Amino acid sequence: MVLEQQVTLITGASRGFGLAAAEELIARGHLVIATMRNPDRDRDNLSNLDPAAYEIAQCDVTDPASIEGAVSAGLKRFGRVDALFNNAGYGLYGPVEDMSDDEVTRQMDTNFIGQIRMARAVLPAMRDQHHGKIINVSSLAGRIVAPMMGLYAASKWAVEAMSEALRYEVSRWNVDVTILEPGMYASDWQTTNLDVAQAVREGRSPYQESAEHALNTFRTRAATRPGSRSVATAVADIVELEQQLPMRWPVGEDTIQTIRLREAMTDQEWEARVRGDTKIYRGAFFHGVENPMEDKPR
């Protein structure tokens, strides 16, 4: 089957899932509006791709003016936006108690409100053309919460709720919304793109020892995981799918297995397992040998 060429706008296209998705879509013959916060620094990351197949645009999802400019640049170049891959975001690591108001606000502004801003920007064009797809990036953390990842998980739970409502609201214009739920993959998310609460960075958290231990084991295990290609393949499959999208699209065996395990348990059973069984961390979150909930006296 010869599929119609699609135009996909990708946020955070300079690295990680966004760059891999751009590469996969272009390899399949599609067109990409590759947005990034700093094109002067990062445009060369796409230099191995056919320049006729993509448009680079500056876009910070916390800045409405830059969003409007990026969407306008993409429409000017390609005439339409068939799909939005709402990918830009970052992780915030640390105990909930340690989070400052500024840290909380920045996490929610980027991961959650940023996705709303992007959807708002592309929907007028999608309504006019009477079709479109919005792929909102959530996470395994959007379904299941781990210690030290409370604020990141909160941003992704908010994405899940918003995306469900948006899916119902825009379906009348033949616009489809799906929630992408990746598990753990080796990427810059665990290193340069993972923000650690200032209290932990400065060594003054009451949870310091367990926070440092869990972070080290998390990063160590993440380095052994597959790269971004599996997620990029899922994104391209969603763009090409010629039927209604499922509401949720989990990616990775850790996501699928952990969600199934959680759904089979009551809240009480799950909490008992998290508190007492280190396998839950090896299997899904931290992949360590100790339960990071079990803090040690300092």
Backbone as JSON, one array per atom type, in Angstrom:
{
  "sequence": "MVLEQQVTLITGASRGFGLAAAEELIARGHLVIATMRNPDRDRDNLSNLDPAAYEIAQCDVTDPASIEGAVSAGLKRFGRVDALFNNAGYGLYGPVEDMSDDEVTRQMDTNFIGQIRMARAVLPAMRDQHHGKIINVSSLAGRIVAPMMGLYAASKWAVEAMSEALRYEVSRWNVDVTILEPGMYASDWQTTNLDVAQAVREGRSPYQESAEHALNTFRTRAATRPGSRSVATAVADIVELEQQLPMRWPVGEDTIQTIRLREAMTDQEWEARVRGDTKIYRGAFFHGVENPMEDKPR",
  "N": [[0.85, -1.19, 0.0], [0.59, 2.17, -0.92], [1.21, 4.89, 0.97], [-0.21, 8.08, 1.7], [1.73, 11.01, 1.64], [2.64, 12.48, 4.66], [2.58, 15.37, 6.83], [4.34, 16.14, 9.64], [4.51, 17.85, 12.67], [7.03, 18.22, 14.98], [7.85, 18.61, 18.32], [10.73, 19.42, 20.27], [12.73, 18.32, 18.58], [15.44, 18.06, 18.32], [16.9, 16.09, 19.57], [16.94, 12.8, 21.16], [13.74, 11.2, 21.51], [12.38, 12.89, 19.73], [14.2, 13.6, 17.64], [14.79, 11.02, 16.68], [12.24, 10.27, 15.78], [11.85, 12.13, 13.71], [13.84, 11.27, 11.94], [12.9, 8.67, 11.34], [10.36, 9.13, 10.2], [11.01, 10.67, 7.92], [12.6, 8.82, 6.6], [10.61, 7.09, 5.82], [9.38, 8.51, 3.88], [7.95, 10.79, 4.52], [7.14, 14.23, 5.52], [8.6, 16.71, 7.67], [8.16, 19.09, 10.23], [10.49, 20.33, 12.08], [10.89, 21.27, 15.22], [12.69, 23.18, 17.64], [14.33, 24.39, 20.61], [16.73, 25.77, 20.31], [17.81, 26.35, 17.43], [20.16, 27.31, 16.18], [22.19, 26.11, 17.59], [21.54, 23.36, 17.42], [20.69, 22.52, 14.88], [22.36, 21.07, 13.19], [22.13, 18.46, 13.99], [20.28, 17.27, 12.38], [21.49, 17.09, 9.98], [22.13, 14.92, 8.4], [19.88, 14.25, 7.05], [17.49, 14.52, 4.33], [17.3, 17.71, 3.13], [15.11, 18.72, 1.78], [12.99, 17.52, 2.9], [12.35, 18.46, 5.38], [11.57, 21.17, 7.63], [13.14, 23.42, 9.7], [12.33, 24.97, 12.74], [12.35, 27.5, 15.23], [11.27, 26.91, 18.51], [9.9, 27.2, 21.64], [8.11, 25.58, 24.0], [7.06, 26.84, 26.17], [6.66, 29.4, 25.41], [4.37, 31.28, 23.93], [4.53, 32.99, 21.64], [6.72, 32.02, 20.16], [5.78, 29.5, 19.55], [3.59, 30.09, 17.86], [5.03, 31.24, 15.75], [6.54, 29.02, 14.87], [4.58, 27.19, 13.99], [3.42, 28.71, 11.96], [5.62, 28.93, 10.23], [5.91, 26.26, 9.45], [3.46, 25.8, 8.14], [3.67, 27.63, 6.07], [5.78, 26.52, 4.63], [4.97, 23.83, 3.98], [2.21, 23.83, 3.75], [0.28, 22.54, 5.27], [-0.54, 20.81, 8.38], [-0.47, 17.63, 9.28], [-0.08, 15.97, 11.44], [0.71, 16.22, 14.91], [3.44, 15.74, 16.93], [3.7, 15.81, 20.11], [6.14, 16.25, 21.88], [8.13, 17.57, 23.39], [9.7, 17.98, 26.52], [10.75, 17.34, 29.95], [12.37, 15.58, 32.65], [11.81, 15.8, 36.16], [13.42, 15.21, 39.08], [13.22, 14.02, 42.41], [12.27, 14.21, 45.93], [8.87, 14.98, 46.76], [8.45, 16.8, 48.86], [10.75, 18.32, 48.78], [10.55, 19.98, 46.58], [10.62, 23.17, 45.15], [8.4, 26.0, 44.66], [8.99, 27.21, 42.21], [10.28, 25.13, 40.83], [8.22, 23.24, 40.63], [6.35, 24.7, 39.11], [7.74, 25.13, 36.7], [8.07, 22.51, 35.78], [5.38, 21.69, 35.29], [4.6, 23.65, 33.49], [6.16, 23.2, 31.21], [5.87, 20.38, 30.56], [3.11, 19.88, 30.65], [1.3, 22.24, 30.28], [2.59, 23.2, 28.06], [2.0, 21.25, 26.11], [-0.74, 21.72, 25.76], [-0.64, 24.32, 24.7], [0.6, 23.8, 22.24], [-1.26, 22.09, 20.98], [-3.41, 23.86, 20.79], [-2.36, 25.61, 18.93], [-2.1, 24.17, 16.51], [-4.62, 23.19, 15.96], [-6.58, 24.94, 14.64], [-5.76, 24.84, 11.89], [-5.99, 22.09, 11.45], [-8.72, 21.73, 11.8], [-9.67, 23.23, 9.62], [-8.73, 21.7, 7.45], [-10.01, 19.43, 7.97], [-8.98, 17.07, 9.11], [-6.55, 15.34, 11.13], [-3.91, 14.45, 13.45], [-3.03, 14.15, 16.83], [-0.4, 13.47, 18.86], [0.17, 12.98, 22.01], [2.71, 13.01, 24.36], [3.01, 10.94, 27.03], [3.87, 8.76, 29.57], [5.13, 5.76, 31.15], [5.09, 6.62, 33.73], [2.86, 8.18, 33.67], [0.85, 6.54, 34.3], [1.59, 5.05, 36.51], [3.05, 5.68, 39.61], [6.25, 6.45, 40.89], [8.43, 6.62, 43.76], [10.28, 9.61, 44.25], [9.78, 10.57, 41.74], [7.54, 12.11, 41.68], [6.62, 14.72, 40.83], [7.21, 14.78, 38.09], [5.61, 12.59, 37.32], [3.12, 13.66, 38.05], [2.84, 15.69, 36.14], [2.56, 14.12, 33.87], [0.29, 12.57, 34.44], [-1.53, 14.61, 34.35], [-1.34, 15.23, 31.62], [-2.46, 12.89, 30.59], [-5.18, 13.05, 31.44], [-6.01, 15.5, 30.27], [-5.63, 14.85, 27.58], [-7.48, 12.81, 27.11], [-9.92, 14.24, 27.35], [-9.55, 16.13, 25.3], [-9.49, 14.44, 23.09], [-12.16, 13.57, 22.9], [-13.36, 16.03, 22.37], [-12.37, 17.07, 19.91], [-12.94, 15.23, 17.98], [-15.12, 15.58, 16.29], [-14.24, 17.02, 14.14], [-12.78, 15.24, 12.71], [-10.31, 14.9, 13.85], [-7.84, 13.18, 15.53], [-6.72, 11.94, 18.68], [-4.08, 10.56, 20.51], [-2.45, 8.92, 23.26], [0.81, 8.62, 23.93], [2.79, 6.27, 25.57], [5.7, 5.78, 26.65], [8.1, 3.48, 28.05], [11.07, 2.87, 29.91], [13.91, 4.12, 28.3], [17.15, 4.33, 26.82], [18.46, 7.45, 26.75], [19.02, 11.03, 26.43], [17.32, 11.88, 28.33], [17.67, 10.76, 30.86], [20.03, 11.88, 31.62], [21.46, 14.63, 30.62], [19.0, 15.88, 30.28], [17.54, 15.49, 32.53], [16.32, 16.95, 35.32], [17.32, 17.65, 38.61], [16.06, 18.02, 41.84], [16.81, 21.03, 43.56], [17.41, 20.9, 46.29], [18.32, 18.29, 46.61], [20.5, 18.3, 44.88], [22.14, 20.04, 46.25], [22.68, 18.64, 48.52], [21.11, 18.77, 50.85], [18.74, 17.55, 51.41], [16.26, 15.9, 53.43], [15.9, 13.36, 52.57], [18.24, 12.49, 51.47], [20.2, 10.33, 51.18], [18.74, 8.06, 50.23], [17.64, 9.22, 47.97], [19.88, 9.81, 46.37], [20.9, 7.23, 46.0], [18.78, 5.92, 44.64], [18.67, 7.49, 42.32], [21.18, 7.01, 41.14], [21.03, 4.23, 40.6], [18.86, 4.22, 38.9], [19.83, 5.69, 36.66], [21.96, 4.07, 35.92], [20.71, 1.67, 35.17], [19.1, 2.66, 33.11], [20.94, 3.17, 31.12], [21.35, 0.7, 30.05], [19.16, 0.11, 28.59], [17.09, -0.15, 25.56], [17.54, 2.13, 22.73], [16.13, 5.17, 21.31], [14.77, 4.34, 19.06], [12.62, 2.49, 19.05], [10.47, 3.96, 20.04], [10.35, 5.94, 18.09], [9.59, 4.41, 15.88], [7.02, 3.65, 16.69], [5.77, 6.18, 16.68], [5.87, 6.84, 13.93], [4.32, 4.76, 12.94], [1.84, 5.44, 14.07], [1.33, 7.88, 12.76], [0.98, 6.92, 10.18], [-1.18, 5.2, 10.39], [-4.24, 4.1, 9.16], [-6.79, 4.25, 10.33], [-9.03, 4.73, 13.14], [-7.28, 5.97, 15.93], [-6.08, 4.21, 18.83], [-6.94, 5.09, 22.24], [-4.78, 5.07, 24.01], [-1.27, 4.37, 23.66], [0.89, 2.29, 24.58], [4.43, 1.81, 24.9], [7.03, -0.44, 24.92], [8.22, -3.23, 26.8], [8.4, -3.03, 29.55], [6.57, -1.04, 30.23], [4.1, -2.21, 29.4], [4.0, -4.62, 30.9], [4.14, -3.7, 33.56], [1.9, -2.04, 33.81], [-0.14, -3.93, 33.44], [0.31, -5.53, 35.68], [-0.23, -3.68, 37.74], [-2.95, -3.13, 37.27], [-4.09, -5.5, 37.98], [-4.16, -5.52, 40.69], [-5.39, -4.4, 43.91], [-5.44, -1.1, 45.43], [-4.34, -1.35, 47.99], [-2.95, -3.78, 47.84], [-1.08, -3.14, 45.89], [0.36, -1.05, 47.11], [1.48, -2.41, 49.27], [3.17, -4.1, 47.89], [4.92, -2.3, 46.63], [6.11, -1.12, 48.86], [7.31, -3.32, 50.07], [8.49, -5.12, 48.28], [11.23, -5.47, 46.39], [11.33, -6.16, 43.75], [9.56, -4.74, 42.21], [10.86, -2.41, 41.68], [13.11, -3.22, 40.33], [11.85, -4.22, 38.12], [10.45, -2.13, 36.91], [10.88, 0.66, 37.63], [13.33, 1.71, 39.04], [15.19, -0.3, 38.92], [17.03, -1.31, 40.72], [18.82, -2.82, 43.51], [17.85, -2.44, 45.96], [15.06, -1.27, 47.88], [14.07, 1.93, 47.22], [12.3, 3.3, 48.8], [12.87, 2.65, 51.36], [14.32, 4.41, 53.44], [17.45, 5.24, 54.88], [18.83, 5.98, 58.09], [20.4, 9.14, 58.46]],
  "CA": [[0.0, 0.0, 0.0], [1.31, 3.44, -0.96], [0.58, 5.8, 1.91], [-0.1, 9.49, 1.39], [2.78, 11.71, 2.36], [2.11, 13.23, 5.8], [3.41, 16.42, 7.42], [4.29, 16.03, 11.1], [5.24, 18.83, 13.46], [7.64, 17.56, 16.14], [8.52, 19.47, 19.29], [11.91, 18.76, 20.83], [13.23, 17.46, 17.49], [16.9, 18.14, 18.22], [17.56, 14.93, 20.17], [16.05, 11.84, 21.81], [12.59, 10.69, 20.77], [12.01, 13.8, 18.66], [15.13, 13.42, 16.52], [14.59, 9.68, 16.12], [10.98, 10.27, 15.04], [12.09, 12.85, 12.47], [14.6, 10.38, 11.06], [12.06, 7.55, 10.9], [9.31, 9.64, 9.31], [11.62, 11.06, 6.65], [13.0, 7.58, 5.94], [9.39, 6.5, 5.25], [8.89, 9.35, 2.81], [7.08, 11.87, 5.01], [7.72, 15.55, 5.72], [8.7, 17.03, 9.1], [8.47, 20.42, 10.77], [11.33, 19.97, 13.23], [11.03, 22.45, 16.08], [13.67, 23.04, 18.73], [14.52, 25.66, 21.31], [17.94, 26.47, 19.88], [18.22, 25.84, 16.12], [21.55, 27.66, 15.87], [23.05, 25.11, 18.23], [21.18, 21.96, 17.23], [20.2, 22.15, 13.55], [23.26, 20.09, 12.55], [21.72, 17.11, 14.36], [19.46, 16.76, 11.28], [22.22, 17.35, 8.73], [22.21, 13.71, 7.57], [18.57, 14.03, 6.43], [17.21, 15.26, 3.1], [16.79, 19.03, 3.52], [13.82, 18.97, 1.14], [11.94, 16.8, 3.64], [12.07, 19.04, 6.7], [11.71, 22.59, 7.93], [13.53, 23.65, 11.09], [11.75, 26.19, 13.3], [12.59, 27.73, 16.65], [10.04, 26.77, 19.29], [9.93, 26.91, 23.07], [6.7, 25.32, 24.29], [6.6, 27.74, 27.22], [6.6, 30.73, 24.82], [3.33, 31.26, 22.9], [4.94, 33.67, 20.41], [7.58, 31.13, 19.38], [4.91, 28.43, 19.04], [2.87, 30.64, 16.71], [5.99, 31.38, 14.67], [6.92, 27.71, 14.35], [3.46, 26.63, 13.22], [3.31, 29.52, 10.74], [6.72, 28.56, 9.33], [5.6, 24.95, 8.88], [2.35, 25.94, 7.19], [4.19, 28.34, 4.9], [6.65, 25.61, 3.86], [4.32, 22.62, 3.5], [0.81, 24.07, 3.47], [-0.64, 21.86, 6.2], [0.04, 19.99, 9.45], [-1.31, 16.43, 9.4], [0.1, 15.35, 12.76], [1.56, 16.88, 15.91], [4.09, 14.88, 17.91], [3.85, 16.71, 21.25], [7.2, 15.47, 22.5], [9.04, 18.34, 24.24], [9.5, 17.84, 27.96], [11.92, 16.91, 30.7], [12.08, 14.95, 33.93], [12.22, 16.46, 37.41], [13.66, 14.12, 40.03], [13.43, 14.38, 43.79], [11.11, 14.07, 46.79], [7.86, 16.03, 46.63], [8.66, 17.8, 49.91], [11.9, 19.16, 48.45], [10.33, 20.78, 45.38], [10.25, 24.58, 45.31], [7.31, 26.42, 43.79], [9.52, 27.45, 40.86], [10.52, 23.83, 40.19], [6.91, 22.66, 40.3], [5.75, 25.47, 38.03], [8.47, 24.89, 35.46], [7.76, 21.16, 35.31], [4.03, 21.64, 34.75], [4.51, 24.56, 32.35], [6.77, 22.57, 30.04], [5.35, 19.06, 30.21], [1.65, 19.83, 30.55], [0.72, 23.4, 29.61], [3.22, 23.26, 26.74], [1.25, 20.41, 25.17], [-1.98, 22.42, 25.45], [-0.32, 25.42, 23.8], [0.87, 23.27, 20.9], [-2.54, 21.63, 20.41], [-4.18, 25.06, 20.45], [-1.75, 26.25, 17.77], [-2.29, 23.41, 15.27], [-6.01, 22.78, 15.74], [-7.3, 25.67, 13.6], [-5.43, 24.29, 10.57], [-6.55, 20.74, 11.35], [-10.16, 21.89, 11.58], [-9.89, 23.69, 8.25], [-8.49, 20.6, 6.51], [-10.91, 18.36, 8.43], [-8.28, 15.87, 9.55], [-5.31, 15.57, 11.87], [-3.6, 13.55, 14.55], [-2.23, 14.73, 17.9], [0.24, 12.43, 19.66], [0.64, 13.59, 23.25], [3.64, 12.1, 25.03], [2.91, 10.7, 28.46], [4.95, 7.92, 30.08], [4.71, 4.79, 32.16], [4.82, 7.42, 34.92], [1.53, 8.73, 33.55], [-0.09, 5.54, 34.79], [2.08, 4.47, 37.75], [3.94, 6.65, 40.24], [7.38, 5.94, 41.66], [9.06, 7.6, 44.65], [11.25, 10.54, 43.69], [9.33, 11.03, 40.43], [6.17, 12.56, 41.89], [6.24, 15.88, 40.03], [7.19, 14.33, 36.69], [4.4, 11.79, 37.16], [1.97, 14.56, 38.11], [2.72, 16.35, 34.84], [2.1, 13.14, 32.88], [-1.1, 12.26, 34.76], [-2.3, 15.73, 33.81], [-1.38, 15.01, 30.17], [-3.41, 11.81, 30.3], [-6.54, 13.55, 31.62], [-6.25, 16.5, 29.24], [-5.68, 14.21, 26.27], [-8.77, 12.13, 26.99], [-10.94, 15.25, 27.08], [-9.29, 16.69, 23.98], [-9.86, 13.41, 22.11], [-13.61, 13.64, 22.72], [-13.79, 17.34, 21.89], [-11.97, 17.39, 18.53], [-13.28, 14.14, 17.05], [-16.14, 16.03, 15.33], [-13.54, 17.54, 12.96], [-11.92, 14.17, 12.21], [-8.98, 15.01, 14.46], [-7.67, 12.07, 16.45], [-5.73, 12.16, 19.74], [-3.64, 9.37, 21.22], [-1.51, 9.18, 24.36], [1.97, 7.74, 23.81], [3.27, 5.95, 26.92], [6.97, 5.04, 26.61], [8.74, 3.06, 29.29], [12.44, 3.35, 30.08], [14.79, 4.0, 27.16], [18.42, 5.03, 26.96], [18.44, 8.72, 26.03], [19.49, 12.14, 27.26], [16.32, 12.15, 29.37], [18.2, 10.35, 32.16], [21.31, 12.54, 31.89], [21.43, 16.08, 30.48], [17.63, 16.39, 30.27], [16.9, 15.17, 33.81], [16.57, 17.98, 36.33], [17.28, 17.12, 39.98], [15.65, 19.06, 42.78], [17.95, 21.78, 44.09], [17.74, 20.42, 47.64], [19.12, 17.07, 46.45], [21.78, 18.7, 44.27], [22.96, 20.72, 47.27], [22.94, 17.73, 49.62], [20.43, 19.18, 52.08], [17.43, 16.91, 51.5], [16.13, 14.87, 54.47], [15.86, 12.06, 51.89], [19.42, 12.57, 50.62], [20.86, 9.06, 50.88], [17.9, 7.23, 49.37], [17.48, 9.91, 46.69], [21.1, 9.61, 45.58], [20.99, 5.81, 45.64], [17.78, 5.62, 43.62], [19.05, 8.17, 41.09], [22.31, 6.3, 40.54], [20.59, 2.95, 40.03], [17.99, 4.57, 37.77], [20.65, 6.06, 35.51], [22.75, 2.9, 35.52], [19.83, 0.75, 34.44], [18.63, 3.3, 31.87], [21.99, 3.05, 30.11], [21.31, -0.65, 29.46], [17.89, -0.05, 27.88], [17.16, 0.2, 24.13], [17.52, 3.55, 22.42], [14.87, 5.85, 20.98], [14.21, 3.87, 17.8], [11.32, 1.85, 19.24], [9.47, 5.02, 20.17], [10.23, 6.57, 16.78], [8.8, 3.5, 15.04], [5.63, 3.78, 17.12], [5.26, 7.46, 16.2], [5.64, 6.74, 12.48], [3.16, 3.88, 12.74], [0.64, 6.23, 14.4], [1.12, 8.84, 11.67], [0.55, 6.2, 8.98], [-2.33, 4.33, 10.63], [-5.41, 4.57, 8.4], [-8.01, 3.96, 11.08], [-9.04, 5.5, 14.38], [-6.21, 5.63, 16.85], [-6.48, 3.87, 20.2], [-6.77, 6.21, 23.16], [-3.43, 4.99, 24.57], [-0.34, 3.58, 22.86], [2.07, 1.99, 25.39], [5.61, 1.36, 24.15], [8.05, -1.07, 25.76], [7.71, -4.34, 27.61], [8.27, -2.61, 30.95], [5.29, -0.35, 30.35], [2.97, -3.14, 29.26], [3.98, -5.57, 32.01], [3.88, -3.04, 34.83], [0.49, -1.62, 33.81], [-0.96, -5.13, 33.67], [0.47, -5.91, 37.08], [-0.95, -2.72, 38.58], [-4.4, -3.27, 37.06], [-4.55, -6.75, 38.61], [-4.06, -5.38, 42.15], [-6.04, -3.29, 44.6], [-4.49, -0.09, 45.93], [-3.66, -1.88, 49.17], [-1.99, -4.79, 47.39], [0.01, -2.47, 45.17], [1.2, -0.32, 48.07], [2.27, -3.4, 50.01], [4.23, -4.6, 47.01], [5.91, -1.23, 46.45], [6.85, -0.92, 50.1], [8.01, -4.49, 50.57], [9.05, -6.02, 47.27], [12.15, -4.71, 45.54], [11.18, -6.53, 42.34], [8.82, -3.72, 41.5], [11.81, -1.41, 41.23], [13.93, -3.84, 39.29], [11.06, -4.49, 36.93], [9.76, -1.03, 36.27], [11.25, 2.04, 37.86], [14.71, 2.04, 39.34], [16.02, -1.43, 38.53], [18.11, -1.42, 41.69], [18.8, -4.0, 44.36], [17.22, -2.09, 47.23], [13.84, -0.48, 47.76], [14.41, 3.3, 47.57], [11.39, 3.81, 49.83], [13.41, 2.32, 52.68], [15.37, 5.37, 53.71], [18.35, 4.88, 55.98], [19.16, 7.14, 58.93], [21.57, 9.89, 57.98]],
  "C": [[0.88, 1.24, 0.0], [0.57, 4.43, -0.08], [0.78, 7.24, 1.46], [0.97, 10.13, 2.25], [2.15, 12.61, 3.43], [3.11, 14.29, 6.27], [3.24, 16.37, 8.93], [5.12, 17.12, 11.74], [5.72, 18.14, 14.74], [8.23, 18.62, 17.05], [9.67, 18.69, 19.92], [12.57, 17.84, 19.82], [14.75, 17.42, 17.41], [17.61, 16.91, 18.75], [16.49, 13.96, 20.67], [14.94, 11.36, 20.91], [12.26, 11.57, 19.57], [12.89, 13.65, 17.44], [14.93, 12.06, 15.87], [13.3, 9.61, 15.31], [11.13, 11.01, 13.72], [12.83, 11.97, 11.47], [13.73, 9.27, 10.49], [10.99, 8.02, 9.91], [9.88, 10.01, 7.95], [12.08, 9.82, 5.89], [11.8, 6.89, 5.27], [8.75, 7.39, 4.19], [8.0, 10.49, 3.22], [7.87, 13.17, 5.19], [7.62, 15.93, 7.19], [8.93, 18.51, 9.3], [9.19, 20.16, 12.09], [11.56, 21.21, 14.08], [11.99, 22.15, 17.23], [13.89, 24.4, 19.36], [15.69, 26.46, 20.77], [18.42, 25.93, 18.54], [19.67, 26.17, 15.77], [22.51, 26.63, 16.44], [22.81, 23.7, 17.7], [20.77, 21.57, 15.82], [21.07, 21.1, 12.87], [22.92, 18.66, 12.93], [20.87, 16.46, 13.28], [20.19, 16.81, 9.95], [22.33, 16.12, 7.83], [20.9, 13.42, 6.85], [18.41, 14.9, 5.19], [16.62, 16.63, 3.46], [15.46, 19.39, 2.86], [12.66, 18.38, 1.94], [11.64, 17.42, 4.99], [12.26, 20.54, 6.71], [12.06, 22.72, 9.4], [12.94, 24.97, 11.55], [12.07, 26.28, 14.78], [11.26, 27.64, 17.4], [10.37, 26.39, 20.72], [8.49, 26.76, 23.5], [6.18, 26.13, 25.46], [6.41, 29.17, 26.71], [5.58, 30.75, 23.68], [3.74, 31.92, 21.58], [5.81, 32.77, 19.54], [6.79, 29.95, 18.82], [4.18, 28.9, 17.79], [3.8, 30.78, 15.51], [6.37, 30.06, 14.04], [5.81, 27.1, 13.5], [3.29, 27.4, 11.92], [4.39, 29.15, 9.74], [6.45, 27.21, 8.67], [4.5, 25.02, 7.85], [2.81, 26.65, 5.92], [5.0, 27.41, 4.01], [5.86, 24.48, 3.21], [2.8, 22.75, 3.28], [-0.18, 23.42, 4.41], [0.17, 21.21, 7.32], [-0.92, 18.82, 9.65], [-1.23, 15.82, 10.79], [0.99, 16.24, 13.62], [2.12, 15.81, 16.83], [4.52, 15.78, 19.06], [4.88, 16.11, 22.21], [8.03, 16.25, 23.52], [8.69, 18.18, 25.72], [10.79, 17.41, 28.63], [11.46, 16.28, 32.01], [12.58, 15.78, 35.09], [12.25, 15.39, 38.49], [13.84, 14.66, 41.43], [12.16, 14.21, 44.61], [10.15, 15.25, 46.64], [8.11, 17.15, 47.63], [9.76, 18.78, 49.55], [11.63, 20.14, 47.33], [9.93, 22.21, 45.73], [9.07, 24.9, 44.38], [7.8, 26.63, 42.36], [9.77, 26.13, 40.12], [9.21, 23.17, 39.77], [6.31, 23.37, 39.1], [6.43, 25.19, 36.7], [8.16, 23.51, 34.9], [6.39, 21.11, 34.65], [3.9, 22.53, 33.51], [5.06, 23.91, 31.09], [6.02, 21.3, 29.63], [3.86, 19.03, 29.95], [1.08, 21.02, 29.78], [1.32, 23.56, 28.22], [2.48, 22.43, 25.71], [-0.09, 21.06, 24.81], [-1.72, 23.55, 24.47], [-0.09, 24.91, 22.37], [-0.42, 22.79, 20.23], [-3.37, 22.83, 19.96], [-3.66, 25.68, 19.15], [-2.03, 25.51, 16.47], [-3.75, 23.11, 14.96], [-6.77, 23.63, 14.73], [-7.01, 25.13, 12.19], [-6.01, 22.9, 10.4], [-8.06, 20.79, 11.15], [-10.45, 22.29, 10.14], [-9.72, 22.56, 7.23], [-9.31, 19.37, 6.84], [-10.18, 17.02, 8.62], [-7.04, 16.27, 10.32], [-5.14, 14.55, 12.97], [-2.73, 14.31, 15.55], [-1.72, 13.59, 18.77], [0.84, 13.11, 20.88], [1.51, 12.6, 24.02], [3.38, 12.1, 26.53], [4.11, 9.82, 28.84], [4.32, 6.77, 30.85], [4.36, 5.52, 33.45], [3.48, 8.13, 34.85], [0.45, 7.77, 34.01], [0.27, 5.05, 36.2], [3.16, 5.38, 38.33], [5.03, 5.94, 41.03], [7.88, 7.01, 42.62], [10.14, 8.39, 43.9], [10.86, 11.07, 42.31], [7.92, 11.62, 40.51], [5.76, 13.72, 41.01], [6.24, 15.55, 38.55], [5.93, 13.52, 36.43], [3.16, 12.66, 37.18], [1.76, 15.25, 36.77], [2.17, 15.39, 33.79], [0.68, 12.66, 33.18], [-1.99, 13.38, 34.23], [-2.41, 15.62, 32.29], [-2.42, 13.95, 29.82], [-4.85, 12.33, 30.39], [-6.89, 14.55, 30.53], [-6.45, 15.85, 27.88], [-6.98, 13.46, 26.05], [-9.87, 13.13, 26.64], [-10.79, 15.81, 25.67], [-9.72, 15.72, 22.88], [-11.37, 13.47, 21.83], [-14.01, 14.93, 22.0], [-13.51, 17.57, 20.42], [-12.36, 16.33, 17.52], [-14.29, 14.58, 16.0], [-15.52, 16.59, 14.06], [-12.58, 16.5, 12.37], [-10.47, 14.34, 12.66], [-8.9, 13.97, 15.56], [-6.56, 12.38, 17.45], [-5.37, 10.82, 20.36], [-2.57, 9.74, 22.23], [-0.38, 8.15, 24.25], [2.59, 7.53, 25.19], [4.56, 5.12, 26.86], [7.4, 4.6, 28.01], [10.14, 3.64, 29.36], [13.26, 3.08, 28.82], [16.07, 4.78, 27.43], [18.37, 6.3, 26.12], [18.98, 9.8, 26.96], [18.5, 12.49, 28.35], [16.89, 11.83, 30.74], [19.47, 11.1, 32.54], [21.15, 14.06, 31.79], [20.03, 16.67, 30.58], [16.85, 16.01, 31.53], [17.3, 16.23, 34.83], [16.41, 17.35, 37.71], [16.96, 18.27, 40.92], [16.87, 19.73, 43.42], [18.37, 21.29, 45.47], [18.59, 19.17, 47.58], [20.48, 17.41, 45.88], [22.72, 19.3, 45.31], [23.2, 19.86, 48.5], [22.24, 18.06, 50.91], [19.04, 18.56, 52.21], [17.37, 15.95, 52.68], [16.08, 13.46, 53.9], [17.16, 11.8, 51.12], [19.98, 11.21, 50.22], [20.03, 8.2, 49.93], [17.7, 7.89, 48.01], [18.69, 9.68, 45.8], [21.22, 8.16, 45.11], [20.03, 5.48, 44.51], [18.15, 6.27, 42.29], [20.19, 7.44, 40.4], [21.88, 4.99, 39.91], [19.67, 3.17, 38.83], [18.81, 4.85, 36.53], [21.48, 4.87, 35.0], [21.91, 1.94, 34.7], [19.38, 1.35, 33.12], [19.66, 3.16, 30.75], [21.98, 1.69, 29.43], [20.06, -0.86, 28.61], [18.06, 0.26, 26.39], [17.13, 1.7, 23.93], [16.16, 4.03, 21.96], [14.16, 5.28, 19.77], [12.85, 3.23, 17.96], [10.21, 2.87, 19.35], [9.26, 5.7, 18.83], [9.4, 5.72, 15.83], [7.32, 3.59, 15.39], [5.02, 5.08, 16.61], [4.95, 7.4, 14.71], [4.46, 5.83, 12.17], [1.85, 4.61, 13.03], [0.31, 7.2, 13.27], [0.53, 8.14, 10.45], [-0.74, 5.4, 9.16], [-3.59, 4.91, 9.98], [-6.71, 4.09, 9.04], [-7.94, 4.75, 12.37], [-7.95, 5.02, 15.32], [-6.77, 5.14, 18.17], [-6.23, 5.06, 21.12], [-5.34, 6.24, 23.71], [-2.57, 4.04, 23.75], [0.9, 3.32, 23.73], [3.21, 1.45, 24.54], [6.63, 0.79, 25.13], [7.47, -2.14, 26.65], [7.57, -3.96, 29.07], [6.95, -1.87, 31.18], [4.12, -1.33, 30.37], [2.88, -4.07, 30.47], [3.61, -4.89, 33.32], [2.43, -2.55, 34.91], [-0.42, -2.81, 34.06], [-0.89, -5.57, 35.13], [-0.32, -4.99, 38.0], [-2.46, -2.9, 38.47], [-4.96, -4.52, 37.74], [-4.59, -6.65, 40.13], [-4.95, -4.27, 42.66], [-4.98, -2.28, 45.01], [-3.68, -0.63, 47.1], [-2.61, -2.91, 48.77], [-0.8, -4.14, 46.7], [0.94, -1.76, 46.15], [2.06, -1.28, 48.87], [3.42, -3.92, 49.17], [5.33, -3.56, 46.84], [6.76, -1.07, 47.71], [7.73, -2.11, 50.46], [8.72, -5.36, 49.58], [9.93, -5.24, 46.32], [12.02, -5.08, 44.07], [10.45, -5.45, 41.55], [9.77, -2.65, 40.97], [12.74, -1.98, 40.17], [13.15, -3.95, 38.0], [10.55, -3.27, 36.22], [10.45, 0.31, 36.41], [12.76, 2.25, 38.0], [15.68, 0.91, 39.02], [17.22, -1.6, 39.46], [17.98, -2.69, 42.51], [18.18, -3.71, 45.72], [15.97, -1.25, 46.94], [14.15, 0.96, 48.16], [13.44, 3.95, 48.55], [11.97, 3.61, 51.23], [14.61, 3.22, 52.96], [16.19, 4.9, 54.91], [18.62, 6.14, 56.82], [20.42, 7.83, 58.4], [22.58, 10.05, 59.1]]
}
